[in-house]
């Protein structure tokens, strides 16, 4: 006896749940970069005798970063690259897990006989 094909809604839902890893990476990178850029420039504008000692610790990880306007551009570039990598990897991992989950839920694809 032939297997009943799964409803179209389940097949569409399985494909709709996939994430675009490149777009996810760009968005995450932009958010991370803008956070560093805005935080650095906020402290530069605020000024004071010691400007942002805690944010200056990013210089330990981001070579060339300082709490200055030029440092905010360098920090943006580093944070964008790191955010892109994290966002891309999270989306790829999500897609792998979703694919495996949908493969077990949908079962094997039905075979269709050639039409005569």
N, C-alpha and C positions, 0 to 999 in steps of 0.2 A: 504494500500500500504506500502511496506517495505521501511524503511529509507535507503538512500544511505550512505554506510560507508565513513568516512572521508578518504582522501588520506593518504597513508602510510607516506608521508613526514611530515605531521602535527603531526602524532602520534610519530614519531621518534624525531622530534624537541621538542615536549613537554617533552619527557623523557631525551633528551640530555641537557636541560637547568637546570637540577638539579645539585646542588653543593654537594660535599662530605664534610660534616661538620667537620669531624675529620682531613682531610687533610688541609682544610682551617684554622682550629685552629692551627695545627702544624706550618704551614708556617707563619701565622701571629705572633705566639709566637716566632718563631726563629728570625724573622725580628726585633721584638720589643726587644728581649733579646740581639741580636747582636748590636743594636743601643746603648743600655745602656752600654754594655761591651766595645765597641770600644770608645765611648765618654769618659767613665771613664778612660780607659787606656791612651787615647790620652792626657788627662789633667794630669795624673800622670807622663807620660814621659815628657811632656812640663815643668812641675815643676813650681817653683816660690814661693814667700812668702805665698801667699794664693792660694790654689789649688781648683779651681772650686766651688766658693761659691753658684752659682745658681744650679749646679747639686747636690750639697750636700743637697739641699732641698728635694730631693727624699727620704732622710732618715726619713722625717716626715710620709711618706706613706709606705716605704719599711723598716721594722724594721731590724736594723743591717747593713743597707747600709751606707757606707762612701766612699769618693773619694780616694780609695786605690785599690791595685790589688785584695785583698780579697773581698773588697766591690763590685768590678766589677763582681765577681762571684756570690755574693749574689744578686746584682741587676739584673744579667742575669736570675737567677732563678725566681725572682719575676716578671720581665717583661715578661718572657716566659709564666708563669702561667696566668698573666693578659691578654696577647696577645692571648693565646689559648682560654681563656674564651670568649673574644670579638669576635674573628674570628669564633668560633663555633656557638655562638649565632646569628651572622650576617648571616651565611650560613643557619642555621635552619629557621630564619625568612624569608630569601629569598625563601627557598624551600616551605614554607607554602604559601607565597604570589603567587609564580609561580604555585603551585598546584591549588589554588583557581581560578587563572586567566585562566589556561588551562582547568579546569573543566567547566567553563562557556563558554569558546570559543569552545571547542570540543562538548559540549552538552552531553546528556545522551548516554551511550554506547548502540549500537544496540544489540537487542536480536537475537540470531540465533536459528532456529528451529532444533531439533535433526534430524540427518539423519536417514533415514529408511533403 
